[in-house]
């Protein structure tokens, strides 16, 4: 009951600290036509405080993308090579260090399933955000306590 009280405020709206982790190379693809503002809005809809909004990019990211992400309030994390390990470690740290009540990962990559499962084990609400209806990962959706799709108005991803 205490967990439920932390996640829903007296007005019935979602409450709590939300940490949003975005797998840039997997989400920001031409075929999905995802807008950074839509991703941030999806994260904000999950609680009353966006405690982290991180966009993970590889070393091939353009300076224009980095600048646009920072202008939209994202902390940009650039890694050499694959971003999966850094994102998964950071998400897990937020869970075990009690730095969030909700962790959300925007991706279609099943590599994040263990990180979501760890966050679940620590009592956090977890959300898998798909970049589009054909970009959904069944494994991520099943590991998370909630799933949403950015192009689905019923999910608030509009």
Backbone as a ProteinNet text record, in pm:
[ID]
protein_1_A
[PRIMARY]
XXXXXXXXXXXXXXXXXXXXXXXXXXXXXXXXXXXXXXXXXXXXXXXXXXXXXXXXXXXXXXXXXXXXXXXXXXXXXXXXXXXXXXXXXXXXXXXXXXXXXXXXXXXXXXXXXXXXXXXXXXXXXXXXXXXXXXXXXXXXXXXXXXXXXXXXXXXXXX
[TERTIARY]
81.7	0	86.4	198.4	286.7	339.5	376.5	425.3	316.8	194.3	83.9	63	71.5	55.7	166	287.3	397.1	377.8	306.7	296.5	172	72.4	-50.1	-79	-89.9	-116.1	-260.7	-293.7	-430.4	-531.3	-483.9	-574.2	-591.6	-526.8	-538.8	-442.9	-364.5	-268.3	-136.6	-58.4	69.7	160.6	229.2	325.2	454.4	558.1	685	793.2	915	1032.5	1049.5	1058.5	1071.1	1211.2	1275.3	1403.3	1378.7	1403	1378.8	1512.6	1525.8	1647.8	1612.6	1678.2	1644.5	1761.8	1736.8	1832.9	1829.9	1909.6	1907.9	1921.6	2026.3	2043.2	1927	1854	1744.4	1610.5	1598	1470.5	1468.9	1577.8	1582.5	1622	1538.5	1560.6	1455.1	1492.3	1399.7	1266.7	1269.9	1145.8	1046.2	1090.9	999.8	950.8	1027	988.6	951.6	1039.8	1016.8	1068.6	990.2	1027	1074.8	1185.3	1239.2	1139.1	1060.7	960	854.7	819	721.3	776.8	904.7	966.7	967.1	1006.2	1009.1	868.4	770	631.4	583.8	622.4	586	646.1	771.3	835.6	767.3	732.5	666.3	528.1	463.8	329.4	329.1	446.6	456.6	471.8	489.7	506.8	507	525.2	521	658.7	764.7	899.3	987.1	1036.4	1129.6	1269.4	1315.6	1443.1	1561.7	1540.7	1646.4	1581.8	1641.6	1601.8	1732.3	1772.5	1901.9	1885.3	1955.4	1959.6	2098.9	2104.9	2231.4	2256.5	2374.7	2413.4	2551.9	2582.2	2717.3	2802.9	2928.7	3023.4	2994.2	2899.9	2863.4	2752.8	2706	2598	2645.3	2557	2592.8	2584.8	2666.7	2658.2	2519	2449.6	2315	2216	2226.9	2139.3	2167.3	2294.1	2331.6	2278.1	2295.5	2248.1	2095.8	2025.6	1878.4	1830.5	1895.4	1855.5	1877.7	1992.3	2020.2	1921.8	1884.5	1788.5	1651.1	1621.7	1493.1	1500.9	1610.7	1621.3	1678	1735.8	1796.9	1942.8	1984.8	2127.1	2176	2271.5	2320.5	2443.6	2439.3	2551.4	2602.9	2724.7	2785.5	2885.1	2868.2	2957.4	3028.7	3142.7	3210.7	3150.7	3108.3	3048.3	2902.9	2860.7	2722.2	2681	2562.9	2516.4	2449.4	2417.9	2336.3	2392.2	2521.8	2580.2	2571.2	2609.7	2606.7	2464.3	2367.1	2229	2178	2204.4	2156.6	2217.5	2345.9	2411.9	2352.9	2332.6	2276.1	2132.8	2051.7	1915.5	1916	2002.8	2012.5	2058.3	2153.2	2199.5	2087.1	2006	1892.8	1799.6	1781.6	1692	1750.2	1872.6	1929.1	1967	1992	2026.5	1903.1	1783.9	1658.5	1656.3	1697.1	1700.4	1577.4	1485.1	1362.9	1255	1131.3	1017.4	970.5	999.5	963.5	1085.8	1117.9	1221	1156.1	1185	1129.9	1244.5	1235.2	1335.8	1264.8	1310.5	1258.2	1354.2	1307	1389.9	1304.2	1363.5	1301.6	1399.6	1501.4	1610.6	1587.5	1585.4	1561.3	1678.6	1790.5	1905.5	1872.4	1768.1	1734.5	1640.3	1599	1509.4	1567.1	1693.6	1747.1	1748.2	1773.2	1773.2	1632.3	1531.9	1393.7	1355.2	1396.9	1367.1	1431.5	1551.9	1618	1540.4	1499.4	1421.8	1290.2	1226.9	1104.5	1131.4	1242.6	1276.9	1298.9	1337.4	1356.2	1228.5	1117.8	988.7	956.4	1033.1	1003.6	899.8	825.5	737.5	826.5	811.5	895.9	808.1	860.9	785.1	874.2	822.5	888.6	817.8	891.3	834.8	883.8	790	823.9	819.1	911.5	913.7	800.2	736.7	625.9	563.8	446.8	376.1	453.4	527	605.8	746.7	774.3	902.7	893.8	784.8	766.1	849.5	896.2	965.9	876.8	831	747.1	820.9	950.7	1028.7	1034.7	1055.8	1058.6	920.3	817.3	682.5	645.1	684.1	650.9	732.9	853.4	938	894.3	836.1	797	660.2	636.4	504.7	403.6	451.3	364	436.7	361.2	419.2	339.6	410.2	341.9	410.8	337.5	388.9	374.8	480.6	480.3	377.4	346.8	249.8	108	83.1	-50.1	-114.8	-213.6	-277.5	-337.4	-380.4	-439	-336.7	-208.3	-101.8	-50.5	-99.8	-50.9	77.2	115.9	239.2	220.8	109.8	80.6	132.1
-119	0	125.8	125.5	240.8	271.6	167.7	187.8	250.9	202.2	257.9	404.2	440.4	579.2	666.4	611.5	689.9	714.2	625.4	635.8	707.8	722.3	792.3	894.7	1018.4	1125.2	1128.5	1218.2	1227.6	1262.7	1325.4	1361	1247	1131.5	1016.7	1018.3	1124.4	1134.9	1069	1023.1	959.5	1053.8	999.3	1078	998.6	1064.4	997.5	1049.5	1008.4	1047.6	952.2	1008.8	929.6	947	835.2	835.8	776.9	857.7	820.5	794.9	676.5	636.4	605.6	674.8	661.9	602.4	491.7	423.3	492.1	596.7	679.6	604.1	521.8	452.8	360.1	313.6	221.3	291.7	412.7	483.7	595.7	666.9	782.3	738.6	658.6	605	664.8	683.1	742.3	669.1	534.5	458.9	480.4	532.3	556.2	700.1	794	934.7	982.3	952.8	988.1	1128.2	1202.5	1337.7	1334.9	1401.1	1404.7	1463.1	1560.1	1618	1514.4	1425.6	1320.8	1221.8	1189.3	1097.4	1160.5	1286.1	1355.2	1366.6	1395.9	1404.6	1269.6	1161.5	1028.2	1005.2	1044.5	1030.8	1115	1237.6	1328	1277	1202.7	1153.5	1041.7	991.7	877.2	915.4	1041.4	1085.5	1236.8	1289	1434.5	1499.8	1420.6	1477	1394.2	1456.1	1390.1	1410.6	1312	1326	1302.5	1234.7	1214.1	1193.9	1254.4	1232.4	1220.4	1097.7	1072.8	1011.2	1069.2	1016.9	960	832.2	763.1	755.5	800.5	802.2	741.7	693.7	643.8	756	724.4	827.4	881.9	823.7	870.1	974.8	1009.8	1109	1243.9	1311.4	1441.5	1549.1	1651.8	1762.9	1826.6	1827.5	1884	1804.7	1672.6	1589.3	1611.2	1616.8	1639.4	1774.6	1877.8	2011.7	2013.9	1947.6	1944.8	1872.9	1764.6	1689	1771.5	1837.6	1920.4	2037	2094.3	2205.1	2160.2	2031.5	1977.1	1918.2	1944.2	1904.6	1766.8	1703.2	1572.8	1588.2	1502.4	1487	1386	1425.8	1339.1	1264.8	1132.6	1046.8	983.8	1019.6	965.7	858	740.7	628.9	584.3	522.4	462.7	324.5	298.9	169	162.2	43.9	15	86.7	148	222.5	133.4	9.1	-77.3	-97.7	-123.8	-154.6	-33	83.5	204.8	236.4	226.7	255	154.7	26.8	-76.4	-59.5	-26.1	-5.6	116	225.3	345.5	321.2	252.5	222.2	138	38.3	-47.6	31.8	121.8	205.5	290.9	348.5	427.9	343.6	218.1	128.8	93.7	47.5	-2.6	111	230.6	344.2	426.8	377.9	444.1	589.1	609.2	743.1	773.8	677	696.2	603.8	640	554.2	479.7	540.1	483.4	491.9	382.3	387.1	348.9	429	404.7	395.5	298	283.9	290.4	383.3	394.9	319	206.1	120.4	10.1	-65.1	-186.8	-302.6	-281.3	-375.8	-462.3	-592.1	-683.6	-689.8	-628.9	-627.6	-560.9	-479.6	-407.7	-485.1	-601.9	-684.8	-712.5	-754.9	-778.9	-653.8	-537.8	-413.8	-382.8	-402.3	-381	-480.9	-605.2	-706.6	-673.3	-618.2	-576.4	-461.9	-364.8	-253.3	-303.6	-399.5	-459	-522.9	-594.1	-662.7	-563.7	-440.9	-337.5	-257.4	-301.3	-239.1	-115.9	-88.9	26.5	-9.1	91.6	74.3	88.6	0	2.4	18.8	92.4	120.4	97.6	21.2	2.1	91.7	184.8	276.9	234.6	195.7	154	275.6	282.4	397.2	397.3	284.4	273	136.3	120.9	-5.9	-123.7	-104.6	-216.2	-217.6	-129.5	-127	-180.5	-248.1	-300.5	-425.3	-440.2	-560.9	-632.5	-752.1	-828.9	-856.6	-886.4	-917.8	-797.8	-678.2	-558.2	-531.2	-541.9	-517	-613.9	-739.1	-839.3	-823.1	-768.1	-747.7	-625.4	-527.6	-402.5	-415.8	-330.3	-328.9	-252.1	-173.4	-98	-82.1	-77.1	-54.3	54.1	133.9	235.9	248	298.6	316.8	463.4	521.8	665.2	706.7	623.3	663.9	620.1	576.2	529.9	632.9	708.4	812.9	758.5	632.6	575.1	561	554.9	542.4	678.2	784.9	916.9	951	872.8	898.5	989.2	1054	1139.3	1278.8
0	0	0	70.8	74	-65.7	-140.5	-276.6	-362	-348.7	-425.5	-391.6	-265	-224.3	-282.8	-295	-351.1	-500.5	-571.6	-716.1	-764.2	-679.5	-716.3	-608	-650.1	-554.3	-511.4	-417.8	-366.9	-475.8	-584.1	-693.4	-793.7	-766.7	-855.4	-972.7	-983.9	-1093.3	-1052.6	-1152.8	-1120.1	-1041.9	-943.9	-868.2	-856.7	-810.3	-790.2	-882.9	-850.1	-927.2	-1045.3	-1164.8	-1286.7	-1344.2	-1373.9	-1444.2	-1582.6	-1685	-1823.6	-1892.8	-1950.7	-2020.1	-2165.3	-2259.2	-2400.7	-2477.2	-2542.7	-2628.8	-2765	-2779.1	-2899.5	-3030.6	-3047.3	-3175.3	-3210.4	-3112.8	-3136.6	-3154.9	-3103	-3105.6	-3209.4	-3221.7	-3311.4	-3452.1	-3511.5	-3646	-3738.5	-3863.9	-3960.5	-3968.5	-3960.5	-3976.6	-3862.8	-3748	-3636.7	-3630.6	-3685.2	-3685.5	-3544.6	-3448.8	-3308.9	-3280.9	-3207.5	-3167.7	-3023	-2994.1	-2857.6	-2758.3	-2802	-2713.2	-2674.1	-2767.7	-2737.8	-2635.4	-2647.3	-2551.1	-2412.2	-2405	-2276	-2217.5	-2300.4	-2253	-2199.4	-2265	-2216.4	-2077.9	-2058.5	-1927.9	-1821.9	-1856.5	-1760.7	-1721.9	-1809.8	-1780.8	-1676.3	-1641.3	-1551.2	-1403.9	-1375.3	-1237.3	-1231.4	-1112.2	-1097.9	-1099.1	-1104.1	-1105.7	-1198.2	-1304.1	-1394.7	-1337.2	-1260.1	-1190.3	-1281.3	-1392.5	-1491.4	-1627.1	-1728	-1866.9	-1944.6	-1969.2	-2031.5	-2169.4	-2263.9	-2400.1	-2423.8	-2454.3	-2477.5	-2627.4	-2667.6	-2808.2	-2823.2	-2944	-2969.2	-3026.6	-3051.9	-3095.2	-3234.5	-3306	-3439.6	-3437.2	-3320.3	-3308.4	-3361.3	-3431.2	-3487.4	-3380	-3393.4	-3298.4	-3295.8	-3410.2	-3415.6	-3330.3	-3332.6	-3250.3	-3101.9	-3067.3	-2927.7	-2879.7	-2961.1	-2926.2	-2913.5	-3005.9	-3000.5	-2874.8	-2840.2	-2720.8	-2594.5	-2585.9	-2468.5	-2459.5	-2573.5	-2574.6	-2525.9	-2538.2	-2494.2	-2353.9	-2285	-2144.9	-2118.8	-2218.9	-2198.2	-2157.4	-2067.3	-2039.9	-2143.3	-2225.9	-2332.3	-2283.5	-2298	-2260.3	-2388.5	-2427.2	-2549.1	-2509	-2567.7	-2536.4	-2663	-2645	-2759.4	-2781	-2902	-2931.4	-2889.4	-2847	-2812.9	-2684.3	-2684.1	-2567.6	-2463.7	-2499.6	-2414.3	-2274.4	-2265.8	-2134.9	-2043.5	-2091.2	-2009.3	-1963.9	-2054.2	-2019	-1915.3	-1936.3	-1843.1	-1704.3	-1698.8	-1569.4	-1499.5	-1572.3	-1512.3	-1463.2	-1540.9	-1499.3	-1372.3	-1368.2	-1250.4	-1128.7	-1145.6	-1033.8	-978.2	-1065.7	-1018.1	-932.9	-973	-897.8	-762	-758	-632.2	-537	-590.2	-505.1	-466	-499.5	-465.3	-513.3	-637.6	-694.6	-778.4	-787.9	-865.2	-810	-837.2	-804.9	-929.8	-1043.9	-1173.7	-1263.5	-1330.3	-1434	-1565.3	-1668	-1800.4	-1899.6	-1987.2	-2092	-2226.6	-2309.6	-2445.4	-2536.2	-2584.7	-2668.6	-2728.1	-2818	-2868.9	-2853.7	-2773	-2755	-2630.6	-2647.2	-2535.2	-2437.7	-2471.2	-2380.3	-2246.9	-2241.2	-2118.4	-2027.4	-2068.7	-1987.8	-1849	-1834.5	-1699.6	-1611.6	-1669.4	-1591.2	-1540.8	-1625.2	-1581.7	-1473.6	-1488.5	-1387.9	-1254.3	-1256.6	-1133.1	-1067.9	-1148.5	-1094.3	-1035	-1100.3	-1046.2	-910.9	-900.7	-775.5	-661.2	-693.4	-591.9	-567.3	-625.3	-598.1	-679.8	-783	-867.3	-971.1	-1013.5	-1128.7	-1251.4	-1346.6	-1466.1	-1589.6	-1686.9	-1808.1	-1929	-2024.1	-2153.1	-2253.6	-2312.3	-2410.5	-2548.3	-2633.7	-2769.8	-2861.6	-2958	-3048.4	-3150	-3170.6	-3265.3	-3252.5	-3310.2	-3293.2	-3350.7	-3458.7	-3510.2	-3451.2	-3359.5	-3291.6	-3149.6	-3119	-2983.9	-2961.8	-2840.2	-2798.5	-2698	-2734.7	-2642.1	-2512.6	-2521.1	-2400.8	-2307	-2360.3	-2275.3	-2216.7	-2298.1	-2249	-2138.1	-2153.1	-2052.1	-1924.4	-1935.1	-1817.2	-1737.8	-1805	-1740.3	-1674.5	-1574.3	-1511.2	-1595.5	-1691.8	-1780.8	-1913.8	-2021.3	-2153.7	-2224.3	-2302.5	-2381.4	-2516.2	-2614.1	-2748.9	-2785.4	-2837.9	-2864.7	-2968.3	-3065.6	-3167.1	-3136.4	-3014	-2975.6	-2883.4	-2933.7	-2851.4	-2722.6	-2720.6	-2599.7	-2488.9	-2524.5	-2426.4	-2379.1	-2431.5	-2393	-2462.6	-2563.6	-2634.8	-2752.5	-2759.8	-2873.3	-2851.8
[MASK]
++++++++++++++++++++++++++++++++++++++++++++++++++++++++++++++++++++++++++++++++++++++++++++++++++++++++++++++++++++++++++++++++++++++++++++++++++++++++++++++

